[in-house]
Amino acid sequence: MPDLLDELAERAEADDLLAAANDHFAAHGEEHRGEVEVWDGVTGDGLART
């Protein structure tokens, strides 16, 4: 049981972190979009953006 509780606590923390990251990117989307476009331009992988 303690192992299960530890796993559930870890999942809850991960879910909270993911939700916070999603909120941040949603609030700062334009700022991050520009940065992603710059980095996409330097990858040199030849893949088109979808």
N, CA, C and O atoms as CSV, one atom per row, in Angstrom:
chain,resi,resn,atom,element,x,y,z
A,1,MET,N,N,0.807,-1.198,0.000
A,1,MET,CA,C,0.000,0.000,0.000
A,1,MET,C,C,0.857,1.272,0.000
A,1,MET,O,O,0.541,2.213,-0.727
A,2,PRO,N,N,1.927,1.324,0.791
A,2,PRO,CA,C,2.753,2.536,0.770
A,2,PRO,C,C,3.328,2.829,-0.620
A,2,PRO,O,O,3.440,3.989,-1.016
A,3,ASP,N,N,3.691,1.777,-1.357
A,3,ASP,CA,C,4.219,1.985,-2.709
A,3,ASP,C,C,3.163,2.590,-3.625
A,3,ASP,O,O,3.457,3.464,-4.441
A,4,LEU,N,N,1.941,2.117,-3.480
A,4,LEU,CA,C,0.849,2.653,-4.282
A,4,LEU,C,C,0.608,4.121,-3.948
A,4,LEU,O,O,0.410,4.935,-4.849
A,5,LEU,N,N,0.622,4.461,-2.680
A,5,LEU,CA,C,0.426,5.853,-2.272
A,5,LEU,C,C,1.548,6.741,-2.796
A,5,LEU,O,O,1.304,7.867,-3.229
A,6,ASP,N,N,2.784,6.231,-2.755
A,6,ASP,CA,C,3.915,6.992,-3.302
A,6,ASP,C,C,3.730,7.236,-4.799
A,6,ASP,O,O,3.961,8.341,-5.288
A,7,GLU,N,N,3.309,6.193,-5.523
A,7,GLU,CA,C,3.107,6.336,-6.962
A,7,GLU,C,C,1.988,7.332,-7.260
A,7,GLU,O,O,2.118,8.157,-8.165
A,8,LEU,N,N,0.900,7.261,-6.511
A,8,LEU,CA,C,-0.205,8.194,-6.712
A,8,LEU,C,C,0.220,9.629,-6.427
A,8,LEU,O,O,-0.179,10.550,-7.139
A,9,ALA,N,N,1.028,9.820,-5.387
A,9,ALA,CA,C,1.520,11.160,-5.059
A,9,ALA,C,C,2.422,11.678,-6.176
A,9,ALA,O,O,2.332,12.847,-6.552
A,10,GLU,N,N,3.293,10.817,-6.709
A,10,GLU,CA,C,4.178,11.216,-7.804
A,10,GLU,C,C,3.375,11.581,-9.051
A,10,GLU,O,O,3.693,12.555,-9.734
A,11,ARG,N,N,2.347,10.809,-9.344
A,11,ARG,CA,C,1.512,11.109,-10.506
A,11,ARG,C,C,0.774,12.434,-10.321
A,11,ARG,O,O,0.643,13.215,-11.263
A,12,ALA,N,N,0.298,12.678,-9.117
A,12,ALA,CA,C,-0.402,13.932,-8.848
A,12,ALA,C,C,0.545,15.119,-9.024
A,12,ALA,O,O,0.159,16.143,-9.588
A,13,GLU,N,N,1.778,14.985,-8.546
A,13,GLU,CA,C,2.768,16.052,-8.714
A,13,GLU,C,C,3.072,16.269,-10.191
A,13,GLU,O,O,3.168,17.409,-10.644
A,14,ALA,N,N,3.225,15.176,-10.946
A,14,ALA,CA,C,3.503,15.291,-12.375
A,14,ALA,C,C,2.329,15.947,-13.099
A,14,ALA,O,O,2.529,16.779,-13.985
A,15,ASP,N,N,1.113,15.575,-12.723
A,15,ASP,CA,C,-0.076,16.181,-13.333
A,15,ASP,C,C,-0.139,17.669,-13.036
A,15,ASP,O,O,-0.478,18.466,-13.910
A,16,ASP,N,N,0.190,18.048,-11.795
A,16,ASP,CA,C,0.192,19.461,-11.422
A,16,ASP,C,C,1.240,20.238,-12.213
A,16,ASP,O,O,0.991,21.357,-12.660
A,17,LEU,N,N,2.406,19.636,-12.378
A,17,LEU,CA,C,3.476,20.290,-13.130
A,17,LEU,C,C,3.070,20.460,-14.587
A,17,LEU,O,O,3.287,21.520,-15.174
A,18,LEU,N,N,2.485,19.426,-15.168
A,18,LEU,CA,C,2.041,19.507,-16.553
A,18,LEU,C,C,0.946,20.557,-16.721
A,18,LEU,O,O,0.955,21.308,-17.696
A,19,ALA,N,N,0.020,20.616,-15.795
A,19,ALA,CA,C,-1.056,21.610,-15.873
A,19,ALA,C,C,-0.485,23.025,-15.772
A,19,ALA,O,O,-0.924,23.923,-16.491
A,20,ALA,N,N,0.487,23.226,-14.886
A,20,ALA,CA,C,1.114,24.538,-14.745
A,20,ALA,C,C,1.864,24.927,-16.017
A,20,ALA,O,O,1.813,26.081,-16.442
A,21,ALA,N,N,2.558,23.966,-16.623
A,21,ALA,CA,C,3.272,24.244,-17.862
A,21,ALA,C,C,2.290,24.589,-18.981
A,21,ALA,O,O,2.524,25.521,-19.750
A,22,ASN,N,N,1.201,23.844,-19.072
A,22,ASN,CA,C,0.190,24.130,-20.092
A,22,ASN,C,C,-0.407,25.514,-19.901
A,22,ASN,O,O,-0.606,26.245,-20.871
A,23,ASP,N,N,-0.693,25.878,-18.658
A,23,ASP,CA,C,-1.232,27.205,-18.375
A,23,ASP,C,C,-0.244,28.291,-18.776
A,23,ASP,O,O,-0.622,29.309,-19.355
A,24,HIS,N,N,1.021,28.061,-18.463
A,24,HIS,CA,C,2.057,29.044,-18.791
A,24,HIS,C,C,2.158,29.240,-20.303
A,24,HIS,O,O,2.173,30.372,-20.787
A,25,PHE,N,N,2.229,28.134,-21.046
A,25,PHE,CA,C,2.363,28.248,-22.491
A,25,PHE,C,C,1.112,28.835,-23.126
A,25,PHE,O,O,1.202,29.542,-24.130
A,26,ALA,N,N,-0.037,28.555,-22.563
A,26,ALA,CA,C,-1.272,29.149,-23.084
A,26,ALA,C,C,-1.274,30.658,-22.861
A,26,ALA,O,O,-1.745,31.411,-23.714
A,27,ALA,N,N,-0.754,31.098,-21.732
A,27,ALA,CA,C,-0.735,32.524,-21.413
A,27,ALA,C,C,0.354,33.271,-22.183
A,27,ALA,O,O,0.241,34.478,-22.397
A,28,HIS,N,N,1.399,32.570,-22.596
A,28,HIS,CA,C,2.535,33.206,-23.265
A,28,HIS,C,C,2.770,32.590,-24.642
A,28,HIS,O,O,3.911,32.487,-25.092
A,29,GLY,N,N,1.704,32.186,-25.302
A,29,GLY,CA,C,1.808,31.467,-26.568
A,29,GLY,C,C,2.564,32.200,-27.646
A,29,GLY,O,O,3.431,31.618,-28.297
A,30,GLU,N,N,2.256,33.460,-27.848
A,30,GLU,CA,C,2.929,34.216,-28.917
A,30,GLU,C,C,4.427,34.347,-28.659
A,30,GLU,O,O,5.236,34.220,-29.577
A,31,GLU,N,N,4.783,34.598,-27.422
A,31,GLU,CA,C,6.191,34.727,-27.057
A,31,GLU,C,C,6.935,33.418,-27.352
A,31,GLU,O,O,8.027,33.435,-27.919
A,32,HIS,N,N,6.348,32.311,-26.972
A,32,HIS,CA,C,6.990,31.014,-27.173
A,32,HIS,C,C,6.958,30.584,-28.635
A,32,HIS,O,O,7.886,29.924,-29.105
A,33,ARG,N,N,5.918,30.943,-29.349
A,33,ARG,CA,C,5.821,30.574,-30.761
A,33,ARG,C,C,6.994,31.171,-31.533
A,33,ARG,O,O,7.588,30.499,-32.376
A,34,GLY,N,N,7.326,32.417,-31.253
A,34,GLY,CA,C,8.456,33.047,-31.920
A,34,GLY,C,C,9.763,32.335,-31.616
A,34,GLY,O,O,10.590,32.142,-32.507
A,35,GLU,N,N,9.950,31.950,-30.377
A,35,GLU,CA,C,11.174,31.250,-29.995
A,35,GLU,C,C,11.247,29.880,-30.677
A,35,GLU,O,O,12.307,29.479,-31.156
A,36,VAL,N,N,10.130,29.172,-30.720
A,36,VAL,CA,C,10.106,27.865,-31.375
A,36,VAL,C,C,10.430,28.005,-32.854
A,36,VAL,O,O,11.167,27.186,-33.402
A,37,GLU,N,N,9.895,29.024,-33.504
A,37,GLU,CA,C,10.176,29.235,-34.919
A,37,GLU,C,C,11.662,29.479,-35.161
A,37,GLU,O,O,12.223,28.987,-36.140
A,38,VAL,N,N,12.291,30.231,-34.280
A,38,VAL,CA,C,13.727,30.478,-34.415
A,38,VAL,C,C,14.490,29.165,-34.281
A,38,VAL,O,O,15.360,28.871,-35.101
A,39,TRP,N,N,14.177,28.375,-33.260
A,39,TRP,CA,C,14.883,27.107,-33.067
A,39,TRP,C,C,14.591,26.131,-34.198
A,39,TRP,O,O,15.475,25.374,-34.600
A,40,ASP,N,N,13.370,26.134,-34.716
A,40,ASP,CA,C,13.052,25.263,-35.845
A,40,ASP,C,C,13.915,25.594,-37.054
A,40,ASP,O,O,14.242,24.713,-37.848
A,41,GLY,N,N,14.277,26.844,-37.193
A,41,GLY,CA,C,15.088,27.264,-38.328
A,41,GLY,C,C,16.530,26.821,-38.252
A,41,GLY,O,O,17.227,26.840,-39.266
A,42,VAL,N,N,16.998,26.425,-37.089
A,42,VAL,CA,C,18.402,26.043,-36.944
A,42,VAL,C,C,18.604,24.545,-36.779
A,42,VAL,O,O,19.734,24.085,-36.610
A,43,THR,N,N,17.518,23.781,-36.826
A,43,THR,CA,C,17.678,22.341,-36.596
A,43,THR,C,C,18.411,21.656,-37.734
A,43,THR,O,O,19.187,20.728,-37.504
A,44,GLY,N,N,18.171,22.104,-38.965
A,44,GLY,CA,C,18.851,21.504,-40.093
A,44,GLY,C,C,18.428,20.078,-40.364
A,44,GLY,O,O,19.142,19.345,-41.049
A,45,ASP,N,N,17.287,19.666,-39.843
A,45,ASP,CA,C,16.866,18.284,-40.039
A,45,ASP,C,C,16.115,18.082,-41.354
A,45,ASP,O,O,15.849,16.947,-41.748
A,46,GLY,N,N,15.773,19.176,-42.033
A,46,GLY,CA,C,15.099,19.086,-43.311
A,46,GLY,C,C,13.635,18.717,-43.241
A,46,GLY,O,O,12.996,18.532,-44.277
A,47,LEU,N,N,13.091,18.605,-42.047
A,47,LEU,CA,C,11.689,18.256,-41.901
A,47,LEU,C,C,10.836,19.512,-41.967
A,47,LEU,O,O,11.190,20.548,-41.406
A,48,ALA,N,N,9.711,19.407,-42.656
A,48,ALA,CA,C,8.782,20.540,-42.733
A,48,ALA,C,C,7.960,20.586,-41.456
A,48,ALA,O,O,7.637,19.557,-40.862
A,49,ARG,N,N,7.635,21.789,-41.056
A,49,ARG,CA,C,6.758,21.982,-39.903
A,49,ARG,C,C,5.348,21.596,-40.252
A,49,ARG,O,O,4.872,21.933,-41.337
A,50,THR,N,N,4.661,20.901,-39.371
A,50,THR,CA,C,3.278,20.524,-39.641
A,50,THR,C,C,2.326,21.311,-38.799
A,50,THR,O,O,1.113,21.122,-38.897
